[in-house]
Amino acid sequence: MPHSRDVRGDKTHFEETFHDDGKTDMYLAMKNYYDIGFKGPMRPDHVPTMAGDSNEHPGYSNIGALFAIGYMRGLIESIAKLGE
């Protein structure tokens, strides 16, 4: 199952970012999954904590995860509609 996340920095010093704020071209990543016919489950991985959410489990903010899921779904929908 692909775990989607993004970061800023390099392998020795990095900061996890929201999916639309890192160095990865998430549109291209999702398009590659679409192009190979991937139909399995996909989920966001670590996300920053958003204002108003608990930081009890850093990286697993409920509100941040909802943002990431919506962002991923939006990318997938736009790619699918462009491929029609």
mmCIF file of the C-alpha atoms, coordinates in Angstrom:
data_MODEL
# 
_entry.id   MODEL 
# 
loop_
_atom_site.group_PDB 
_atom_site.id 
_atom_site.type_symbol 
_atom_site.label_atom_id 
_atom_site.label_alt_id 
_atom_site.label_comp_id 
_atom_site.label_asym_id 
_atom_site.label_entity_id 
_atom_site.label_seq_id 
_atom_site.pdbx_PDB_ins_code 
_atom_site.Cartn_x 
_atom_site.Cartn_y 
_atom_site.Cartn_z 
_atom_site.occupancy 
_atom_site.B_iso_or_equiv 
_atom_site.pdbx_formal_charge 
_atom_site.auth_seq_id 
_atom_site.auth_comp_id 
_atom_site.auth_asym_id 
_atom_site.auth_atom_id 
_atom_site.pdbx_PDB_model_num 
ATOM 1  C CA . MET A 1 1  ? 0.000   0.000  0.000   1.00 0.00 ? 1  MET A CA 1 
ATOM 2  C CA . PRO A 1 2  ? 1.560   3.314  -1.015  1.00 0.00 ? 2  PRO A CA 1 
ATOM 3  C CA . HIS A 1 3  ? 2.077   5.761  1.841   1.00 0.00 ? 3  HIS A CA 1 
ATOM 4  C CA . SER A 1 4  ? 2.109   9.294  0.499   1.00 0.00 ? 4  SER A CA 1 
ATOM 5  C CA . ARG A 1 5  ? 4.089   12.053 2.218   1.00 0.00 ? 5  ARG A CA 1 
ATOM 6  C CA . ASP A 1 6  ? 6.412   14.904 1.344   1.00 0.00 ? 6  ASP A CA 1 
ATOM 7  C CA . VAL A 1 7  ? 9.434   16.547 2.937   1.00 0.00 ? 7  VAL A CA 1 
ATOM 8  C CA . ARG A 1 8  ? 11.669  19.568 2.691   1.00 0.00 ? 8  ARG A CA 1 
ATOM 9  C CA . GLY A 1 9  ? 15.454  19.084 3.050   1.00 0.00 ? 9  GLY A CA 1 
ATOM 10 C CA . ASP A 1 10 ? 17.603  16.017 2.538   1.00 0.00 ? 10 ASP A CA 1 
ATOM 11 C CA . LYS A 1 11 ? 18.047  12.553 4.063   1.00 0.00 ? 11 LYS A CA 1 
ATOM 12 C CA . THR A 1 12 ? 20.075  13.833 7.030   1.00 0.00 ? 12 THR A CA 1 
ATOM 13 C CA . HIS A 1 13 ? 18.035  16.951 7.852   1.00 0.00 ? 13 HIS A CA 1 
ATOM 14 C CA . PHE A 1 14 ? 14.419  17.106 6.773   1.00 0.00 ? 14 PHE A CA 1 
ATOM 15 C CA . GLU A 1 15 ? 11.045  18.419 7.800   1.00 0.00 ? 15 GLU A CA 1 
ATOM 16 C CA . GLU A 1 16 ? 7.794   16.696 6.879   1.00 0.00 ? 16 GLU A CA 1 
ATOM 17 C CA . THR A 1 17 ? 5.443   18.976 4.954   1.00 0.00 ? 17 THR A CA 1 
ATOM 18 C CA . PHE A 1 18 ? 1.895   18.935 3.709   1.00 0.00 ? 18 PHE A CA 1 
ATOM 19 C CA . HIS A 1 19 ? 1.471   17.045 0.455   1.00 0.00 ? 19 HIS A CA 1 
ATOM 20 C CA . ASP A 1 20 ? 1.220   20.243 -1.574  1.00 0.00 ? 20 ASP A CA 1 
ATOM 21 C CA . ASP A 1 21 ? 4.196   21.976 0.063   1.00 0.00 ? 21 ASP A CA 1 
ATOM 22 C CA . GLY A 1 22 ? 7.211   19.697 -0.436  1.00 0.00 ? 22 GLY A CA 1 
ATOM 23 C CA . LYS A 1 23 ? 9.671   19.027 -3.211  1.00 0.00 ? 23 LYS A CA 1 
ATOM 24 C CA . THR A 1 24 ? 7.817   16.077 -4.773  1.00 0.00 ? 24 THR A CA 1 
ATOM 25 C CA . ASP A 1 25 ? 5.603   16.587 -7.822  1.00 0.00 ? 25 ASP A CA 1 
ATOM 26 C CA . MET A 1 26 ? 2.565   14.871 -6.303  1.00 0.00 ? 26 MET A CA 1 
ATOM 27 C CA . TYR A 1 27 ? 0.548   15.286 -9.499  1.00 0.00 ? 27 TYR A CA 1 
ATOM 28 C CA . LEU A 1 28 ? 3.195   13.334 -11.405 1.00 0.00 ? 28 LEU A CA 1 
ATOM 29 C CA . ALA A 1 29 ? 3.414   10.696 -8.662  1.00 0.00 ? 29 ALA A CA 1 
ATOM 30 C CA . MET A 1 30 ? -0.366  10.147 -8.734  1.00 0.00 ? 30 MET A CA 1 
ATOM 31 C CA . LYS A 1 31 ? -0.362  10.184 -12.544 1.00 0.00 ? 31 LYS A CA 1 
ATOM 32 C CA . ASN A 1 32 ? 2.230   7.401  -12.554 1.00 0.00 ? 32 ASN A CA 1 
ATOM 33 C CA . TYR A 1 33 ? -0.018  5.267  -10.315 1.00 0.00 ? 33 TYR A CA 1 
ATOM 34 C CA . TYR A 1 34 ? -2.920  5.991  -12.667 1.00 0.00 ? 34 TYR A CA 1 
ATOM 35 C CA . ASP A 1 35 ? -0.881  5.218  -15.796 1.00 0.00 ? 35 ASP A CA 1 
ATOM 36 C CA . ILE A 1 36 ? 0.151   1.764  -14.561 1.00 0.00 ? 36 ILE A CA 1 
ATOM 37 C CA . GLY A 1 37 ? -3.438  0.957  -13.584 1.00 0.00 ? 37 GLY A CA 1 
ATOM 38 C CA . PHE A 1 38 ? -2.886  0.874  -9.816  1.00 0.00 ? 38 PHE A CA 1 
ATOM 39 C CA . LYS A 1 39 ? -6.209  0.060  -8.107  1.00 0.00 ? 39 LYS A CA 1 
ATOM 40 C CA . GLY A 1 40 ? -5.077  -0.723 -4.568  1.00 0.00 ? 40 GLY A CA 1 
ATOM 41 C CA . PRO A 1 41 ? -5.426  1.239  -1.342  1.00 0.00 ? 41 PRO A CA 1 
ATOM 42 C CA . MET A 1 42 ? -3.418  4.399  -0.789  1.00 0.00 ? 42 MET A CA 1 
ATOM 43 C CA . ARG A 1 43 ? -3.092  6.543  2.320   1.00 0.00 ? 43 ARG A CA 1 
ATOM 44 C CA . PRO A 1 44 ? -1.353  9.649  3.545   1.00 0.00 ? 44 PRO A CA 1 
ATOM 45 C CA . ASP A 1 45 ? 1.583   9.091  5.844   1.00 0.00 ? 45 ASP A CA 1 
ATOM 46 C CA . HIS A 1 46 ? 2.922   11.693 8.261   1.00 0.00 ? 46 HIS A CA 1 
ATOM 47 C CA . VAL A 1 47 ? 1.468   15.197 8.144   1.00 0.00 ? 47 VAL A CA 1 
ATOM 48 C CA . PRO A 1 48 ? 2.191   18.342 10.157  1.00 0.00 ? 48 PRO A CA 1 
ATOM 49 C CA . THR A 1 49 ? -0.128  19.112 13.069  1.00 0.00 ? 49 THR A CA 1 
ATOM 50 C CA . MET A 1 50 ? -2.730  21.724 12.177  1.00 0.00 ? 50 MET A CA 1 
ATOM 51 C CA . ALA A 1 51 ? -4.000  24.471 14.467  1.00 0.00 ? 51 ALA A CA 1 
ATOM 52 C CA . GLY A 1 52 ? -6.725  23.152 16.732  1.00 0.00 ? 52 GLY A CA 1 
ATOM 53 C CA . ASP A 1 53 ? -5.610  19.532 16.488  1.00 0.00 ? 53 ASP A CA 1 
ATOM 54 C CA . SER A 1 54 ? -3.874  17.453 19.137  1.00 0.00 ? 54 SER A CA 1 
ATOM 55 C CA . ASN A 1 55 ? -0.136  16.883 18.840  1.00 0.00 ? 55 ASN A CA 1 
ATOM 56 C CA . GLU A 1 56 ? -0.348  13.821 21.084  1.00 0.00 ? 56 GLU A CA 1 
ATOM 57 C CA . HIS A 1 57 ? 0.882   11.671 18.173  1.00 0.00 ? 57 HIS A CA 1 
ATOM 58 C CA . PRO A 1 58 ? 3.139   13.944 16.091  1.00 0.00 ? 58 PRO A CA 1 
ATOM 59 C CA . GLY A 1 59 ? 2.858   13.259 12.386  1.00 0.00 ? 59 GLY A CA 1 
ATOM 60 C CA . TYR A 1 60 ? -0.648  11.843 12.684  1.00 0.00 ? 60 TYR A CA 1 
ATOM 61 C CA . SER A 1 61 ? -2.820  14.944 12.989  1.00 0.00 ? 61 SER A CA 1 
ATOM 62 C CA . ASN A 1 62 ? -6.448  14.055 12.249  1.00 0.00 ? 62 ASN A CA 1 
ATOM 63 C CA . ILE A 1 63 ? -7.150  17.383 10.559  1.00 0.00 ? 63 ILE A CA 1 
ATOM 64 C CA . GLY A 1 64 ? -3.868  17.196 8.623   1.00 0.00 ? 64 GLY A CA 1 
ATOM 65 C CA . ALA A 1 65 ? -4.726  13.673 7.457   1.00 0.00 ? 65 ALA A CA 1 
ATOM 66 C CA . LEU A 1 66 ? -8.148  14.855 6.253   1.00 0.00 ? 66 LEU A CA 1 
ATOM 67 C CA . PHE A 1 67 ? -6.444  17.621 4.279   1.00 0.00 ? 67 PHE A CA 1 
ATOM 68 C CA . ALA A 1 68 ? -4.025  15.094 2.747   1.00 0.00 ? 68 ALA A CA 1 
ATOM 69 C CA . ILE A 1 69 ? -6.811  12.655 1.818   1.00 0.00 ? 69 ILE A CA 1 
ATOM 70 C CA . GLY A 1 70 ? -8.785  15.435 0.131   1.00 0.00 ? 70 GLY A CA 1 
ATOM 71 C CA . TYR A 1 71 ? -5.698  16.598 -1.735  1.00 0.00 ? 71 TYR A CA 1 
ATOM 72 C CA . MET A 1 72 ? -4.894  13.074 -2.910  1.00 0.00 ? 72 MET A CA 1 
ATOM 73 C CA . ARG A 1 73 ? -8.498  12.446 -3.991  1.00 0.00 ? 73 ARG A CA 1 
ATOM 74 C CA . GLY A 1 74 ? -8.534  15.732 -5.896  1.00 0.00 ? 74 GLY A CA 1 
ATOM 75 C CA . LEU A 1 75 ? -5.367  14.794 -7.756  1.00 0.00 ? 75 LEU A CA 1 
ATOM 76 C CA . ILE A 1 76 ? -6.701  11.358 -8.614  1.00 0.00 ? 76 ILE A CA 1 
ATOM 77 C CA . GLU A 1 77 ? -10.009 12.754 -9.853  1.00 0.00 ? 77 GLU A CA 1 
ATOM 78 C CA . SER A 1 78 ? -8.349  15.412 -12.011 1.00 0.00 ? 78 SER A CA 1 
ATOM 79 C CA . ILE A 1 79 ? -5.948  12.878 -13.532 1.00 0.00 ? 79 ILE A CA 1 
ATOM 80 C CA . ALA A 1 80 ? -8.768  10.442 -14.283 1.00 0.00 ? 80 ALA A CA 1 
ATOM 81 C CA . LYS A 1 81 ? -10.893 13.144 -15.923 1.00 0.00 ? 81 LYS A CA 1 
ATOM 82 C CA . LEU A 1 82 ? -7.981  14.410 -18.022 1.00 0.00 ? 82 LEU A CA 1 
ATOM 83 C CA . GLY A 1 83 ? -7.347  10.825 -19.146 1.00 0.00 ? 83 GLY A CA 1 
ATOM 84 C CA . GLU A 1 84 ? -10.886 10.411 -20.502 1.00 0.00 ? 84 GLU A CA 1 
# 
